[in-house]
Amino acid sequence: METFAETTPRNSSSAGSEMQTLKTHTEEVGRAEDVQVDSDQSKFSAMLGILRKLVGVADVISLRLSLPAQLLDPIPNLEYWNYMDRPDFFVAIPESDDEVERMLATLAWWFSKLLKHTGKVLKPFNSVLGEQFFCHWEVPRTGIDATNGRQSTAASSATDVSSRPNGSNSGSTLRVEYITEQVSHHPPVSAHIYRCQERGIEAAGIDHISAKFTGLSATVAAGSQCKGIFVTLAKRDNETYVCTHPTANIVGWLRGTLKVQCIETSYIMCAKTKLATIVEFKEERWFGKNKDN
């Protein structure tokens, strides 16, 4: 499986102008303070320094923090928050003629998205207003049936490659495209769309998160502008699945090793088929042996 990517910042011509934009915006934030972590500080002391800045902050997303290197991931925000870890699962969603199988295939792709963003916590670089990111995956036609793990050789009955940049297709792969743009800097909001034109499937949505510090964990939830991801199957009479994001806890502050833990409930709903999936996540216990959720 091949991945091709391109980042296009429309409103900044260099890294220097991007830093200037971020610096200007920071001056508008009332609690814009840095947490400086010296190399000789222990991991525990570094976490306590961060915690002191989080206490009393209503929305952590609006607070500017200089984090230790072990919490940073040197890739752009738009590239980091992509949900296509398994594009083969994505193109398999419209294959089945059974509506229940299509729901299960959507669930399998949704789980692959959740698994990608659980575990170790890393912060990507901030994207500037108007920045865009494009990439695509070439998925083998002989792939995995997302509902049961069997090999699938089913191909689409129609092929449309006229709108593709290269204007051609080898015939052995399916092209999954990802387009996203930063549409707001404060609050940080991005719009995105995934699509496989040959299979007639697309997934679109708005990314906007809110975060607050509660006790010994930070809670991250969908923001007011995020209504979930809308998966539409054009070749199934525009069958649409609404997938809502679960809430997440960032735990491990006292141990010095941060971890993302999904909690509460996520829904996948299809009005046309009148089917719905409810996924409930269990919170880890403070005492005893925890199990991955």
C-alpha positions in Angstrom: 0.0 0.0 0.0 1.5 3.3 -1.1 0.9 6.7 0.3 1.6 10.0 -1.4 1.3 13.4 0.3 1.6 17.1 -0.3 1.3 20.0 2.1 0.3 23.4 0.7 0.2 26.4 3.1 -1.7 29.1 1.1 -1.3 32.0 3.5 2.4 31.5 4.4 5.4 31.2 2.1 7.9 30.1 4.7 8.3 28.6 8.1 9.3 32.1 9.4 6.0 33.6 8.4 4.2 30.7 10.0 6.0 31.4 13.3 5.2 35.1 13.0 1.5 34.3 12.5 1.4 32.0 15.6 3.3 34.6 17.6 0.8 37.3 16.7 -2.1 35.1 17.6 -0.6 34.2 20.9 -0.6 37.8 22.0 -4.4 37.7 21.8 -4.7 34.8 24.2 -5.0 36.0 27.8 -3.3 32.9 29.3 -0.6 32.4 26.7 2.2 31.1 28.9 5.1 28.8 28.3 6.1 25.7 30.2 9.8 25.5 29.9 11.3 22.1 30.5 15.0 22.0 31.1 17.0 18.9 30.0 18.0 18.1 33.6 14.4 18.1 34.8 12.8 14.7 35.6 9.8 13.6 33.7 7.7 13.9 36.9 8.8 17.5 37.5 8.0 18.3 33.9 4.5 16.9 34.2 3.9 18.9 37.4 5.0 22.1 35.6 2.4 21.4 32.9 -0.3 20.6 35.4 0.2 23.9 37.2 -0.6 25.7 34.0 -3.7 23.6 33.3 -5.4 24.2 36.7 -8.4 26.6 36.3 -8.3 26.7 32.5 -11.7 26.3 31.0 -10.5 25.2 27.5 -7.0 23.8 27.3 -7.0 24.2 23.5 -6.8 28.0 23.9 -3.7 27.7 26.1 -0.3 27.9 24.6 2.2 25.5 26.1 5.8 24.8 25.2 5.9 21.0 25.7 8.9 18.7 26.3 10.3 17.1 23.2 9.0 13.6 24.1 5.4 14.9 23.7 5.9 16.4 20.3 5.5 14.8 16.9 7.3 16.8 14.1 4.5 16.6 11.5 1.7 19.1 10.6 -1.6 19.0 12.5 -3.5 18.3 9.3 -1.4 15.3 8.5 -1.5 14.0 12.0 -5.3 13.9 12.4 -6.1 11.7 9.4 -8.4 8.8 9.9 -7.3 6.6 7.0 -4.9 4.1 8.7 -6.7 1.3 6.9 -7.9 2.6 3.5 -8.5 -1.0 2.5 -11.3 -1.2 5.1 -12.7 2.1 3.8 -13.1 0.9 0.2 -14.6 -2.3 1.4 -17.6 -0.6 3.0 -19.9 -0.4 -0.1 -19.0 -3.9 -1.5 -21.7 -6.0 0.2 -25.3 -6.1 -0.9 -26.3 -6.8 2.7 -27.1 -3.7 4.7 -26.0 -5.3 7.9 -22.6 -6.2 6.4 -22.2 -2.6 5.2 -22.8 -1.4 8.7 -20.2 -3.9 10.1 -17.7 -2.8 7.5 -18.3 0.9 8.5 -17.7 -0.2 12.2 -14.5 -2.0 11.3 -13.1 1.2 9.5 -14.2 3.3 12.5 -12.4 1.1 14.9 -9.2 1.4 12.8 -9.5 5.2 13.1 -9.9 5.0 16.9 -7.0 2.6 17.4 -4.6 4.9 15.5 -5.2 7.7 18.0 -5.1 5.8 21.3 -2.0 5.0 23.2 0.9 7.4 23.5 0.1 11.1 23.5 2.0 13.3 21.0 1.3 16.9 19.9 1.8 17.8 16.2 2.8 21.2 14.9 0.0 23.8 14.6 -1.4 24.4 11.1 -1.9 28.0 10.0 -5.1 29.4 8.6 -5.6 28.3 5.0 -3.0 25.6 5.1 -4.0 22.6 3.0 -2.8 19.0 3.0 -3.4 16.5 0.2 -2.5 12.8 0.0 -3.7 9.6 -1.6 -3.4 5.9 -1.1 -3.2 3.2 -3.7 -5.1 0.2 -2.4 -4.8 -3.2 -4.0 -8.1 -4.4 -5.5 -7.5 -7.8 -3.9 -7.8 -6.7 -0.3 -9.3 -7.6 3.0 -13.0 -7.9 3.5 -13.4 -5.6 6.6 -16.4 -7.5 8.0 -14.7 -10.9 8.3 -11.1 -10.7 7.4 -11.4 -12.8 4.2 -9.7 -12.0 1.0 -11.9 -9.9 -1.3 -11.5 -9.7 -5.1 -14.7 -7.8 -5.9 -14.2 -4.8 -8.2 -16.4 -1.9 -8.9 -18.7 -2.2 -12.0 -17.7 1.3 -13.1 -14.4 3.2 -13.3 -14.0 6.9 -13.5 -10.4 8.2 -13.6 -10.9 11.3 -15.7 -10.7 13.7 -12.7 -7.5 12.2 -11.3 -4.3 14.2 -11.5 -2.4 11.5 -13.4 -5.4 10.7 -15.6 -4.8 7.0 -15.6 -5.1 3.9 -13.5 -3.1 0.7 -13.6 -6.3 -1.3 -13.0 -4.8 -3.2 -10.1 -5.4 -0.6 -7.4 -8.1 1.7 -6.1 -7.2 5.3 -5.3 -8.3 6.8 -2.0 -7.9 10.6 -1.7 -7.7 12.8 1.3 -8.1 16.6 1.2 -8.1 18.8 4.3 -7.8 22.5 5.1 -7.4 24.6 8.2 -10.5 26.8 8.1 -10.1 28.5 11.5 -7.0 29.2 13.7 -8.8 30.3 16.9 -10.5 28.0 17.7 -8.5 25.5 15.6 -10.9 24.0 13.1 -10.2 22.0 10.0 -12.5 20.5 7.2 -11.7 17.2 5.5 -13.0 14.8 3.0 -11.9 11.2 2.0 -13.1 9.7 -1.2 -12.7 6.7 -3.5 -14.5 7.8 -6.7 -14.4 4.4 -8.3 -16.2 2.8 -5.4 -18.5 5.8 -5.0 -17.7 6.4 -1.3 -16.7 9.5 0.6 -16.4 10.6 4.2 -16.6 14.2 5.2 -16.5 16.2 8.4 -15.2 19.0 10.6 -12.5 18.5 13.1 -12.9 20.7 16.2 -12.0 19.6 19.7 -12.4 21.0 23.2 -10.4 20.0 26.2 -10.4 20.6 29.9 -8.4 19.5 32.9 -10.3 17.5 35.5 -8.5 16.2 38.6 -5.6 14.0 37.4 -6.7 13.7 33.7 -7.5 15.9 30.7 -10.8 15.3 29.0 -10.9 15.8 25.2 -14.3 15.9 23.5 -15.8 16.9 20.1 -16.2 20.7 19.9 -19.4 22.6 19.0 -18.6 22.6 15.3 -17.8 18.8 15.1 -20.9 16.7 14.4 -19.0 13.5 13.5 -18.0 12.0 10.2 -20.6 11.5 7.4 -19.8 8.4 5.3 -21.9 8.5 2.0 -22.2 5.6 -0.4 -23.3 7.1 -3.8 -23.8 3.7 -5.4 -26.1 2.6 -2.6 -28.7 5.3 -3.2 -26.6 7.8 -1.2 -26.8 5.7 1.9 -25.2 7.8 4.7 -23.7 6.7 8.0 -23.2 9.3 10.8 -20.2 8.4 13.0 -19.8 10.3 16.2 -16.5 10.6 18.0 -16.1 9.3 21.6 -14.7 11.3 24.4 -11.1 10.7 25.4 -9.2 11.0 28.7 -5.4 11.7 28.8 -4.2 9.9 31.8 -0.8 9.1 33.3 0.3 12.5 34.5 1.7 11.3 37.8 3.5 8.4 36.1 5.1 10.8 33.6 3.8 8.6 30.7 0.7 10.1 29.0 -1.9 7.8 27.4 -5.1 8.4 25.5 -8.1 6.4 26.8 -11.5 6.4 25.0 -14.5 6.7 27.3 -18.3 7.2 27.1 -20.2 6.3 23.9 -19.8 6.5 20.1 -22.6 6.0 17.6 -22.9 4.9 14.0 -26.3 5.6 12.5 -27.9 5.1 9.1 -31.3 6.7 8.5 -31.9 4.9 5.2 -31.4 1.4 6.6 -32.6 2.3 10.1 -29.6 0.5 11.6 -27.5 1.8 14.4 -24.4 0.7 16.3 -23.6 1.8 19.8 -20.1 1.4 21.0 -19.5 1.9 24.8 -16.0 2.5 26.1 -15.2 1.5 29.7 -12.9 3.8 31.8 -9.8 2.2 33.3 -9.8 1.6 37.0 -7.5 3.4 39.4 -6.7 0.2 41.3 -6.2 -3.3 40.1 -5.2 -4.5 36.6 -6.5 -2.4 33.8 -7.6 -3.8 30.4 -7.2 -2.0 27.1 -10.6 -0.6 26.0 
